[in-house]
């Protein structure tokens, strides 16, 4: 879909379901209509309604009524393409299954596989549902133009924009709950969402103070002596849908227990909190108790806002469920063990043995840099769009503020 460009939607009947928080899908609808598509939109809650045009359709029924409502809608309007953000949301799963059975094309947006300058847009599904080839031989046989990456426009920081859109989205979702009272979200719809973002800013400053100096220690005293564990957001589909872990806590239990039993006594375990989860969760007490239980108090460290590329460069290895940090680890030639369903978990890019074996055998793992260059280039050219869901790029030729393709 990325390679074909937005003009490929000309003359098509398109249905938009839930988008990212903010006006991105509203602007996308305008762009699709501008190229000649017929566009419909379904809202599920007050946040969707606030960021949609007033001609959008509101689904206010019970969840068990959704399959029939959706089926009737796509048949009535002869929908040819469905576009949604995140294919693991409960309403989207139902829609995806029905659309796929009927042969309707599906386009899925997601946060960028390659960040910060891209967003993801794939046919059928993303992450664990992605149809990106998993065979290294596919990438080794690519022609040069298939993985050559052209210049892209830099995005810059989107934090304050995302915070503002999220605050509005959750406020209107809570405010209009009586109208959409049957709606079930993948996280609590709190009208005070802005307070979490304020707490996030406060915590960032606090951690900057209490963790002062840990950066220099890691790149000097503990250089190549620590394993980095970047955490996911607690509600991330990578945990809930694309891994065998029940939660972040469950993942931490497994990692720390494995580290205690199999890692060299001279190594550290450095656990890094996800910056977008900073305002919601704090695992300090939980990690401390686990470390204490395994007699690892001096060897397990919990950090927050240190520079990731630097951490990866000086780490002995990294272990994670599935994160965009994984591609950064591969870029820095840091041995990587993936514990979830990641598109980059290929032989030659990541360690393929067990977690218990990884602690010792990571020292002998070497990433195939040529395979990585080909894989990354292919993903950017075929699955990524230069832009952001939360702020518009300057000089973008679309209302939604992205460059659909630079190829």
ABEGO torsion letter per residue (X at the ends): XAAAEAAAABGBBBBBBBBBBEAAAAAAAAAAAAAGBBBBBBBABAAAAAABBAABBBBABBAAAAAAAAAAAAAAAGBABBBBBEAABAAAAAAAAAAAAAGBBBBBBBBBABOAABBBBBBGBBEAABABBABAAAAAABBAAAABBBBBBBAEBAAAAAAAAAAAAAAAAAAAAAAAAABBBABBBBAAAAAAAAAAAAAAAAAAAAABGAAAAAABAABGABBBBBBBBAABAAAAAABABABAAAAAAAAAAAAAAABBAABBBBBBBBAAAAAABBAAAAAAAAAAAAGAAAABBBBAABBAAAAAAABABBBBABBAAAAAAAAAGBBBBBABBBAABBBGABBABBAAAAAAAAAABBBBAAAAAAAAAAAAAAABBBEBAABBBBGBABAAGBBABAX
